[in-house]
Structures are given as structure tokens and as C-alpha cells.
Amino acid sequence: MEKLALYLISPECAFNYFIQHNFLDVDCAKEVISKCLGYAIVVASCVVKVPQILKIVNAGNAEGVSFFSQFLDILTYSANLSYCFIAQYPFSAYGDSLFNFIQTVAIAHLCVMYAKKPSQAAGFSITCVFMLILLCSGVIPIRFLQLFNSLNIFVVICSRGSQIMTNLKNKSTGQLSIITMFLLFAGCLARIFTSIQETNDSQLVFSYSVGAFLNGVICLQILMYSNSQRVKTD
């Protein structure tokens, strides 16, 4: 049990809990909550975009899903994952970026494939994977990865802004999944806390804050346009 706990908490907190039996330490409580929440986000991220993927596949089209937005998301996840990996932050602080990257590449692949460009879809997906491997290989200096990651704030704004504008233009959210968008919104909120606790990186905190706000806007759009569609149907 104690060995397992060391994966979740620091040796100091393990000493507090298992040797001194001091269970009222506030800092250690925050650490445990952050670690558990971080790993919960990583586990949830394994399926967070599956509802979106299934909705596109079942509909046989990617109507309403902005490819440009997905492409920018891929850049965001690549920057965050490579920077945190090379900086040796705990996996619980960034592991969701890996699974979100994989699923976002799948969504972008479907967007291109349903545009009747299967060969381009395959080439795009392979390029994305090789790009991530290169970024995480250690060949690129961490200062450049930090700069790349610092641009995430602008990329997130462009990505979510593109999707928001697409929704406004179409007066519909098409095949966007409310489940996926809500989970992304909740994940960003949780990441604000874990980033403060585990990395104390203001750049990451601000990026997740912006992401939470814009994901929240898209969630509201999905609810708004789905309600409008129901009224027209009735």
C-alpha cells in the first residue's frame, strides 16, 4: 500500500501519512486531490472524444465539425505534450494530451476522408504522428518547445474561435457532440487546479483557463441551437 501511495504522493507526504499518521496536513491533502484528479482526467481522456467520433461515423459525414479547429487542436496537444514530457512534469499533469491528440487526429482524419480524400487523410494522420515523435525525441531544445507551448493560448483561441464562428455561420452545431464538449470543458477546469498544484506553471494555467471559457461557449451554442431546432420541429 505504501509503495503504491508513492506514485500518488511525495515521500514527505507519505512520511506524514504512514509514519506520523498526520492526516490533517493541508498541503498533502491538496497534493493527493491533485494527483487523483490528474489521473482521473487522464483515464477519462481515453474516451472523451469517442462520442464525437461515433457521431461522425454514424452520420456518415463530418458536417458542422471544423477541420481547421481540429488541426489547431492537434498543434495544441502536440505542444503541451512535448513540452511537459521534456520538462519531466508528472504524467498525471499532461497525460490527457496524449489521448486527446490520438482522438483528435482520428476526427481530423474522418473530416478529410468524408470529403472524399482518403489518401490525403492517411497522409495527414501519418504526418501528425511523426511530428509528435520528433517533438518528444529530445532533438528540439526545450526553450523552443516552451515557446511553441506559449503560443498555445493563441492557437486555442483560433481553434475554438473557428468552431464558434462556424456554428454562428451555420446557425447549427451539426455533428458536434455535447458529451465531448462538456467533458473537454470540465477537463480544462480540473486542469487549472492540477497545473497550479503540480507544475506551478502560469503559462499552462492561463492556457487551460482560456480553453475552459471557449469550450463553455461551444457547449452553450450546442444547447442553444439544439433547442432552436426542437422549437422549429414542434
SERO-4910 file (N, C-alpha, C, O; in steps of 0.05 Angstrom, whole numbers):
BEGIN
 pado doro    nc1    nc2    nc3   cac1   cac2   cac3    cc1    cc2    cc3    oc1    oc2    oc3
  Met    A     17    -24      0      0      0      0     17     25      0     12     44    -14
  Glu    A     39     25     16     56     48     18     71     53     -8     75     76    -17
  Lys    A     80     31    -21     94     33    -47     75     45    -68     84     62    -84
  Leu    A     50     36    -68     30     46    -87     25     76    -82     22     91   -101
  Ala    A     25     84    -57     19    112    -50     41    130    -60     36    154    -65
  Leu    A     66    120    -62     88    137    -72     84    146   -101     96    166   -109
  Tyr    A     67    132   -116     61    140   -143     41    164   -143     39    179   -162
  Leu    A     28    168   -120      8    189   -118     18    213   -102      9    235   -107
  Ile    A     35    208    -83     44    230    -65     74    230    -62     88    210    -68
  Ser    A     84    252    -53    113    255    -48    122    239    -24    106    232     -7
  Pro    A    148    233    -22    159    219      2    152    234     28    147    221     48
  Glu    A    152    261     27    146    276     51    117    271     61    112    268     85
  Cys    A     99    271     42     71    266     49     66    237     57     50    231     75
  Ala    A     81    219     44     79    190     52     89    187     81     77    172     96
  Phe    A    110    201     88    120    201    116     99    212    135     95    201    157
  Asn    A     87    234    127     66    246    143     43    227    149     33    224    171
  Tyr    A     34    213    127     10    196    130     16    169    143      2    160    161
  Phe    A     38    156    134     43    128    143     61    125    167     60    104    181
  Ile    A     77    145    173     95    144    196     84    160    219     81    151    242
  Gln    A     78    186    213     68    203    234     38    203    237     27    213    257
  His    A     25    190    218     -5    188    219    -18    216    221    -38    220    235
  Asn    A     -6    235    207    -16    262    207    -33    265    182    -23    271    160
  Phe    A    -59    262    184    -77    263    161    -90    290    157   -109    293    141
  Leu    A    -81    310    172    -94    336    171    -76    357    157    -82    381    158
  Asp    A    -54    348    145    -36    366    132    -50    377    106    -57    361     89
  Val    A    -54    403    105    -69    415     83    -54    412     56    -66    406     36
  Asp    A    -28    417     57    -12    415     32    -12    387     20    -14    383     -4
  Cys    A    -10    367     38    -11    339     29    -39    332     18    -41    316     -1
  Ala    A    -59    343     31    -87    338     22    -90    349     -7   -102    336    -24
  Lys    A    -80    373    -11    -81    384    -38    -66    367    -58    -75    364    -81
  Glu    A    -43    357    -50    -27    340    -68    -42    315    -75    -42    307    -99
  Val    A    -54    302    -56    -69    277    -61    -92    282    -80    -97    268    -99
  Ile    A   -107    304    -74   -130    311    -90   -121    317   -119   -134    308   -138
  Ser    A   -100    332   -122    -90    339   -148    -81    314   -164    -87    312   -187
  Lys    A    -66    296   -150    -57    272   -164    -80    254   -173    -81    245   -195
  Cys    A    -99    250   -155   -123    233   -161   -139    246   -184   -148    232   -202
  Leu    A   -143    272   -182   -158    286   -203   -143    285   -229   -155    281   -250
  Gly    A   -116    288   -228   -100    287   -252   -102    260   -266   -106    259   -291
  Tyr    A    -99    239   -251   -102    212   -263   -130    206   -272   -134    192   -292
  Ala    A   -150    217   -258   -178    214   -267   -182    227   -294   -196    216   -311
  Ile    A   -170    251   -298   -172    265   -323   -159    248   -345   -169    246   -367
  Val    A   -135    237   -339   -121    220   -359   -138    197   -367   -140    190   -391
  Val    A   -150    183   -348   -167    160   -354   -191    168   -370   -198    155   -390
  Ala    A   -204    190   -362   -228    200   -377   -221    208   -405   -237    206   -423
  Ser    A   -196    219   -409   -188    229   -435   -186    206   -455   -186    211   -480
  Cys    A   -184    181   -446   -182    158   -464   -207    155   -481   -206    144   -503
  Val    A   -229    166   -471   -255    163   -486   -269    189   -490   -292    189   -500
  Val    A   -256    212   -482   -271    237   -482   -281    245   -510   -303    257   -512
  Lys    A   -267    238   -531   -276    245   -558   -288    222   -574   -295    225   -597
  Val    A   -291    200   -560   -304    176   -573   -333    183   -581   -341    175   -604
  Pro    A   -349    196   -564   -376    204   -573   -376    220   -599   -393    217   -616
  Gln    A   -357    238   -601   -355    255   -625   -348    238   -650   -359    241   -671
  Ile    A   -329    219   -646   -321    202   -668   -344    184   -677   -349    181   -701
  Leu    A   -358    173   -657   -381    155   -664   -403    171   -678   -416    161   -696
  Lys    A   -408    196   -669   -429    212   -681   -423    217   -711   -441    216   -728
  Ile    A   -397    223   -717   -389    228   -745   -392    202   -761   -403    203   -783
  Val    A   -382    180   -750   -383    154   -764   -412    146   -770   -419    137   -792
  Asn    A   -429    148   -749   -457    140   -752   -472    158   -772   -490    148   -786
  Ala    A   -465    184   -773   -478    202   -792   -467    199   -820   -481    206   -839
  Gly    A   -443    188   -822   -431    185   -848   -420    211   -860   -415    213   -884
  Asn    A   -418    232   -843   -407    257   -851   -397    273   -827   -403    266   -805
  Ala    A   -381    294   -833   -369    310   -811   -381    338   -812   -367    358   -806
  Glu    A   -406    340   -820   -419    366   -823   -419    382   -796   -425    371   -775
  Gly    A   -411    407   -797   -410    424   -773   -384    422   -757   -380    438   -739
  Val    A   -367    402   -764   -342    399   -750   -320    414   -765   -315    406   -788
  Ser    A   -308    433   -753   -288    449   -767   -261    434   -768   -249    429   -747
  Phe    A   -252    428   -792   -226    414   -795   -204    432   -786   -185    423   -773
  Phe    A   -206    458   -791   -186    477   -783   -183    477   -752   -161    479   -741
  Ser    A   -206    476   -739   -206    475   -710   -193    450   -699   -177    451   -680
  Gln    A   -198    427   -712   -186    402   -704   -156    403   -709   -140    393   -692
  Phe    A   -147    415   -731   -119    417   -737   -104    434   -716    -82    427   -708
  Leu    A   -117    456   -708   -105    473   -688   -104    458   -661    -85    462   -645
  Asp    A   -124    442   -655   -125    426   -631   -101    407   -630    -89    402   -610
  Ile    A    -95    395   -654    -73    376   -656    -46    391   -649    -30    379   -635
  Leu    A    -43    415   -659    -20    431   -652    -18    437   -622      3    435   -610
  Thr    A    -41    443   -611    -43    449   -582    -34    425   -565    -18    428   -547
  Tyr    A    -46    402   -571    -39    378   -556    -10    370   -560      3    360   -541
  Ser    A      0    373   -584     28    366   -590     47    384   -574     67    375   -563
  Ala    A     41    410   -574     58    429   -559     58    423   -529     79    423   -516
  Asn    A     34    419   -518     32    414   -490     45    388   -482     60    387   -462
  Leu    A     40    367   -497     51    340   -491     82    341   -493     95    331   -474
  Ser    A     93    352   -514    122    351   -518    136    368   -497    157    360   -486
  Tyr    A    125    392   -491    137    409   -471    137    397   -443    158    396   -430
  Cys    A    114    386   -435    112    374   -408    129    349   -406    140    343   -385
  Phe    A    130    333   -428    146    309   -428    176    315   -425    189    302   -409
  Ile    A    186    334   -441    214    341   -440    221    355   -413    243    352   -403
  Ala    A    201    370   -403    206    384   -377    203    365   -353    209    372   -330
  Gln    A    196    339   -359    193    318   -339    173    324   -317    177    319   -294
  Tyr    A    150    336   -326    128    340   -307    115    313   -302    118    295   -319
  Pro    A    100    310   -280     87    284   -275     67    277   -297     54    295   -308
  Phe    A     65    252   -305     47    243   -326     18    251   -320      2    257   -338
  Ser    A     11    252   -294    -16    259   -286    -23    288   -293    -46    296   -294
  Ala    A     -2    304   -299     -6    333   -305    -10    338   -335    -19    359   -342
  Tyr    A     -4    318   -352     -7    323   -380    -15    298   -397    -18    300   -421
  Gly    A    -19    275   -384    -25    250   -398    -49    252   -416    -51    238   -437
  Asp    A    -68    269   -409    -93    271   -425    -86    283   -453   -101    278   -472
  Ser    A    -65    298   -455    -58    310   -481    -51    288   -501    -57    291   -525
  Leu    A    -39    266   -492    -32    244   -509    -57    231   -521    -59    227   -545
  Phe    A    -77    225   -504   -101    211   -513   -119    230   -529   -132    222   -548
  Asn    A   -119    256   -521   -134    276   -537   -122    279   -564   -136    283   -584
  Phe    A    -95    279   -566    -81    281   -591    -90    258   -610    -97    263   -633
  Ile    A    -90    233   -600    -97    210   -616   -125    212   -627   -130    207   -650
  Gln    A   -144    220   -609   -172    221   -617   -177    245   -636   -194    243   -654
  Thr    A   -163    267   -632   -167    290   -649   -156    284   -677   -168    293   -697
  Val    A   -134    270   -679   -123    262   -705   -144    244   -719   -148    246   -743
  Ala    A   -157    227   -704   -178    209   -715   -201    226   -726   -212    220   -748
  Ile    A   -210    246   -711   -232    264   -721   -224    279   -746   -239    280   -765
  Ala    A   -199    290   -746   -190    305   -769   -188    286   -793   -194    293   -816
  His    A   -179    261   -788   -177    241   -809   -204    236   -822   -207    234   -846
  Leu    A   -225    233   -805   -252    229   -814   -262    252   -830   -276    249   -850
  Cys    A   -256    277   -821   -264    301   -836   -254    300   -865   -269    306   -884
  Val    A   -228    294   -868   -216    293   -894   -226    269   -910   -232    271   -934
  Met    A   -230    246   -897   -239    222   -911   -267    226   -922   -273    218   -944
  Tyr    A   -285    238   -905   -313    242   -914   -315    264   -935   -335    268   -947
  Ala    A   -293    279   -938   -292    299   -960   -282    285   -986   -275    298  -1005
  Lys    A   -281    258   -984   -274    241  -1007   -245    244  -1015   -238    246  -1039
  Lys    A   -228    246   -995   -199    248  -1000   -184    228   -981   -169    237   -964
  Pro    A   -189    202   -985   -178    182   -967   -147    181   -966   -136    178   -944
  Ser    A   -134    185   -989   -105    184   -989    -93    208   -974    -73    205   -960
  Gln    A   -106    231   -977    -97    255   -962   -101    252   -932    -85    261   -916
  Ala    A   -123    238   -925   -129    234   -897   -107    216   -884    -98    222   -862
  Ala    A    -99    195   -898    -78    177   -887    -52    192   -885    -38    189   -865
  Gly    A    -45    208   -905    -20    223   -905    -20    244   -882      1    247   -869
  Phe    A    -42    257   -877    -44    276   -856    -40    263   -829    -25    273   -812
  Ser    A    -53    240   -824    -51    227   -798    -22    217   -793    -12    220   -771
  Ile    A     -9    206   -814     18    196   -810     37    220   -804     55    217   -788
  Thr    A     33    242   -818     49    266   -813     47    276   -784     66    284   -772
  Cys    A     22    276   -774     17    285   -746     32    267   -726     44    278   -707
  Val    A     31    241   -730     45    223   -712     75    227   -713     88    228   -692
  Phe    A     87    229   -736    115    234   -739    124    261   -726    145    263   -714
  Met    A    106    281   -729    112    307   -717    114    305   -687    132    316   -675
  Leu    A     95    290   -675     95    287   -646    120    271   -636    132    279   -616
  Ile    A    127    250   -651    151    235   -644    176    252   -644    193    251   -627
  Leu    A    178    269   -665    201    287   -667    202    307   -644    223    312   -633
  Leu    A    179    318   -637    178    338   -615    186    326   -588    198    339   -571
  Cys    A    179    300   -584    184    287   -559    211    273   -558    218    260   -538
  Ser    A    226    274   -580    251    258   -583    274    270   -567    294    257   -562
  Gly    A    272    296   -561    294    310   -547    313    324   -566    331    337   -557
  Val    A    308    321   -592    325    334   -612    321    365   -611    340    380   -615
  Ile    A    296    373   -606    290    402   -606    294    412   -577    284    401   -558
  Pro    A    310    434   -574    315    445   -547    290    453   -533    270    461   -545
  Ile    A    290    449   -506    266    454   -491    257    483   -492    233    489   -489
  Arg    A    275    502   -496    267    530   -498    249    535   -522    232    553   -521
  Phe    A    254    520   -544    236    523   -567    209    510   -562    189    519   -571
  Leu    A    210    487   -547    185    474   -540    168    492   -521    144    493   -523
  Gln    A    182    506   -504    168    525   -485    156    548   -501    133    556   -496
  Leu    A    170    558   -521    160    579   -538    136    569   -554    115    582   -557
  Phe    A    139    544   -565    117    532   -580     92    529   -562     70    535   -571
  Asn    A     97    520   -538     74    516   -519     62    543   -511     38    545   -506
  Ser    A     78    564   -510     68    591   -502     49    601   -523     31    618   -517
  Leu    A     52    592   -548     33    601   -569      7    586   -568    -12    593   -582
  Asn    A      5    567   -549    -20    551   -546    -44    569   -541    -66    563   -550
  Ile    A    -40    590   -526    -62    608   -518    -75    619   -544    -99    619   -546
  Phe    A    -58    628   -562    -68    639   -587    -80    618   -605   -100    622   -619
  Val    A    -67    594   -605    -77    572   -621   -105    562   -611   -123    557   -626
  Val    A   -108    561   -584   -133    553   -572   -155    573   -580   -177    566   -586
  Ile    A   -148    599   -579   -167    620   -586   -176    617   -615   -199    619   -622
  Cys    A   -156    612   -633   -162    609   -661   -178    584   -666   -197    583   -682
  Ser    A   -170    562   -652   -184    536   -656   -213    537   -647   -231    531   -663
  Arg    A   -217    545   -622   -245    547   -612   -260    569   -626   -284    567   -630
  Gly    A   -246    592   -632   -259    614   -646   -269    605   -673   -291    613   -682
  Ser    A   -253    589   -687   -261    579   -713   -287    562   -711   -305    564   -728
  Gln    A   -288    545   -691   -311    528   -687   -336    545   -679   -358    540   -689
  Ile    A   -331    564   -662   -353    582   -654   -364    597   -678   -389    600   -680
  Met    A   -347    608   -695   -355    623   -718   -370    604   -738   -389    613   -751
  Thr    A   -360    580   -741   -373    560   -759   -402    555   -749   -420    553   -765
  Asn    A   -405    552   -723   -431    548   -711   -450    572   -716   -473    568   -723
  Leu    A   -439    596   -712   -455    620   -716   -463    623   -746   -486    630   -752
  Lys    A   -444    617   -764   -450    619   -792   -471    599   -801   -489    606   -816
  Asn    A   -469    574   -791   -488    553   -799   -514    554   -783   -534    542   -791
  Lys    A   -514    570   -761   -537    570   -743   -544    542   -734   -567    535   -729
  Ser    A   -523    526   -731   -525    498   -724   -498    488   -714   -478    499   -722
  Thr    A   -498    467   -698   -473    455   -689   -469    428   -702   -450    413   -695
  Gly    A   -486    421   -722   -481    397   -738   -477    372   -721   -493    365   -704
  Gln    A   -454    359   -727   -447    333   -713   -431    337   -688   -420    317   -678
  Leu    A   -429    362   -678   -415    366   -653   -429    351   -630   -453    352   -628
  Ser    A   -413    338   -613   -424    322   -591   -423    339   -565   -402    348   -557
  Ile    A   -447    342   -552   -448    357   -527   -433    342   -505   -422    355   -487
  Ile    A   -432    315   -507   -418    300   -486   -388    306   -488   -375    311   -467
  Thr    A   -377    305   -512   -349    310   -516   -341    338   -507   -322    342   -493
  Met    A   -357    358   -516   -351    386   -510   -353    392   -480   -337    407   -468
  Phe    A   -373    380   -466   -376    384   -438   -353    371   -422   -343    383   -403
  Leu    A   -344    348   -431   -321    335   -418   -296    351   -422   -279    352   -404
  Leu    A   -292    362   -446   -269    379   -450   -270    404   -433   -249    413   -423
  Phe    A   -294    416   -430   -298    439   -413   -291    432   -384   -276    447   -370
  Ala    A   -302    410   -374   -296    401   -346   -267    394   -343   -255    400   -322
  Gly    A   -255    382   -363   -227    375   -361   -209    399   -359   -189    399   -343
  Cys    A   -215    420   -374   -199    445   -372   -201    458   -344   -182    467   -333
  Leu    A   -226    457   -333   -229    468   -306   -212    453   -286   -199    465   -269
  Ala    A   -213    426   -288   -197    410   -269   -167    414   -273   -152    414   -254
  Arg    A   -159    418   -299   -131    421   -304   -120    448   -293    -96    450   -288
  Ile    A   -137    467   -289   -128    492   -277   -118    487   -249    -96    497   -242
  Phe    A   -133    471   -234   -124    464   -207    -99    446   -207    -80    452   -192
  Thr    A    -99    425   -224    -76    407   -223    -50    421   -233    -29    415   -224
  Ser    A    -53    440   -252    -30    454   -262    -18    472   -240      6    475   -238
  Ile    A    -36    485   -225    -26    502   -203    -12    485   -182      9    492   -172
  Gln    A    -24    461   -176    -13    444   -154     12    429   -163     31    427   -147
  Glu    A     13    419   -187     34    401   -195     57    414   -211     80    404   -210
  Thr    A     51    435   -225     72    448   -242     78    476   -234    100    486   -238
  Asn    A     58    490   -222     60    518   -216     69    534   -240     84    554   -238
  Asp    A     60    526   -263     67    538   -289     45    557   -297     24    547   -306
  Ser    A     49    583   -295     28    602   -300     19    602   -330     -4    607   -336
  Gln    A     37    594   -347     31    592   -375     10    571   -380     -9    575   -395
  Leu    A     14    547   -367     -6    526   -370    -33    533   -358    -54    528   -369
  Val    A    -32    546   -335    -57    554   -321    -73    573   -338    -97    569   -341
  Phe    A    -60    593   -349    -75    612   -366    -86    599   -391   -108    605   -399
  Ser    A    -70    581   -403    -79    568   -427   -104    551   -421   -123    551   -437
  Tyr    A   -104    536   -399   -128    520   -392   -152    537   -385   -174    530   -390
  Ser    A   -147    561   -373   -169    579   -366   -183    589   -391   -207    590   -393
  Val    A   -167    597   -411   -178    606   -437   -193    583   -450   -215    587   -461
  Gly    A   -181    559   -450   -194    536   -461   -221    530   -448   -240    523   -462
  Ala    A   -222    532   -422   -247    526   -407   -269    546   -416   -292    538   -420
  Phe    A   -262    571   -418   -282    592   -425   -293    586   -453   -317    587   -457
  Leu    A   -275    581   -473   -284    577   -500   -299    551   -504   -318    550   -519
  Asn    A   -291    530   -490   -306    505   -491   -333    509   -479   -353    497   -489
  Gly    A   -335    525   -458   -361    532   -446   -380    546   -466   -404    541   -467
  Val    A   -368    564   -482   -384    578   -502   -395    559   -523   -418    561   -531
  Ile    A   -379    540   -532   -388    520   -552   -410    502   -540   -429    495   -553
  Cys    A   -407    495   -514   -428    479   -501   -454    494   -501   -476    483   -506
  Leu    A   -453    520   -495   -477    537   -495   -489    538   -523   -514    538   -527
  Gln    A   -472    540   -544   -482    540   -571   -497    514   -579   -518    515   -591
  Ile    A   -485    492   -570   -498    466   -576   -526    465   -564   -545    457   -576
  Leu    A   -527    474   -538   -553    474   -524   -573    493   -538   -596    487   -541
  Met    A   -563    517   -545   -580    538   -557   -591    529   -584   -615    531   -589
  Tyr    A   -573    519   -601   -582    511   -628   -599    486   -628   -616    482   -645
  Ser    A   -594    468   -609   -610    443   -607   -638    450   -598   -657    438   -607
  Asn    A   -640    470   -579   -667    479   -570   -682    493   -592   -706    489   -595
  Ser    A   -667    509   -608   -680    523   -631   -691    503   -651   -712    506   -663
  Gln    A   -675    481   -656   -683    461   -675   -708    447   -665   -726    440   -681
  Arg    A   -710    442   -639   -734    429   -628   -759    446   -631   -780    436   -638
  Val    A   -755    472   -627   -778    491   -629   -788    491   -658   -812    491   -663
  Lys    A   -770    491   -678   -778    491   -706   -792    466   -713   -812    466   -728
  Thr    A   -782    443   -702   -794    417   -707   -822    416   -696   -841    406   -709
  Asp    A   -825    426   -671   -852    426   -659   -871    444   -674   -895    446   -666
***
